[in-house]
């Protein structure tokens, strides 16, 4: 004989677990905010730009490099413009830093 007394609590337990899983998926789907993700990307880009500025000052002050030599470094080839500005960022956030060439 099969014990049918345990079937009802087992079914309730399985349905409860499924309900919790479905509610978790709905929660993540509806309440996740892409704006926060985009905001975090901008913060990361800003940190990268600040890192480039610190690297520039390290090469200029500590290593004694001139601007021409710094422009030829691989990290700076595409972010230093002809107007002697360090420009980096993304479409939502642009940072322009005027380099002192003295």
Secondary structure, DSSP 8 states (H G I E B T S, - for coil): ---THHHHHHHHHHHHHHHHHHHHHHHHHHH--HHHHHHHHHHHHHHHHHHHHHHHHIIIIIS---HHHHHTSTTTTTTB-TTSEEEEE-SS-EEEEE----
